[in-house]
Amino acid sequence: MTTYTPKEQVLAKYRNRCILCGRKTETLHEIIPKSQLPRTWKREGNRVPLCFMCHNKVHRDGASLWRDRLESRRDKIAEAD
């Protein structure tokens, strides 16, 4: 029986694809950062895959500016499944 890490579970849920552009990725982004959500930052739904380019853009622009868009994309993908 294969045991998956929490990171692998999140990546598998989104088929290892960036939720913004669809590129293949192994990078996760926390919508609400660990510093603001220290006890539950790993909770389901807070971690989403972003490719290197999108991840850098989100951090460069300010992750809080992207929060609504990331949550919206996450929710649309969850509804489609």
PyMOL commands that set and color helices and strands:
alter all, ss='L'
color gray80, all
select helices_A, chain A and resi 6-13+52-61+63-80
alter helices_A, ss='H'
color red, helices_A
select strands_A, chain A and resi 28-30+47-49
alter strands_A, ss='S'
color yellow, strands_A
deselect
rebuild
show_as cartoon
